[in-house]
Amino acid sequence: MAEIQAKGRAVLAPLAVASLVLSLFPIVYLHVASAGQISPISRTISDYIFVDNGTGLLAVTALSLAAGSVVLLIALFGAGLPRRGPITVLVGLWAAGLTVATVFPTDPTGTPTTMSGAVHRYAGAVMFVSLPLAGLLISRRFIPSTTVRRLSLASGITSFLFMLSHVPVVFPGDGAVLLGLAERILFAVLYGLLFALAAALWRDTAPRGRTGEVTA
């Protein structure tokens, strides 16, 4: 049974990596194509729906990222993760948040908040809290990797800073709006966390329980 599970992880981990890599191409393209139109400092990634082909390309990014995360979760089941538990719920919330945020787009900057914009905002809040917590639990119980633990902590701190960056938007003042920059840093750290999880599974270094410390 252990050999079958190891072979399953050997297939699923590369599949997850492929999905994560695929999700990067559309968003990188949108950054390049919209240079001078969408500020990466003050505007969020969701604002790319307002550029040519932005809605479809952003959907590819979000759904590929969600799919890759679900594949990683399935691989974790093979590493001993219970199918029912907080980690499964948290990763599910992360993937669901990405999907919901895709279905309910954000509002244009400076316009009143619509139902779609409100759902988009709350879906983002849920997913940005869920994945860092899931990473911390995974690093404590199933993949004792210092890299996974540090990236989980970094993503949690960055998520808090991203929430804090909303203050000038909610309470306008003279301060610079760094919403877009904070979100991009957060996504970079979250991608690092997902790739680190995939790498640990790919190397088959995910023991059942706390049997040793992995430094990579």
Disulfide bonds with the S-S distance in Angstrom:
none
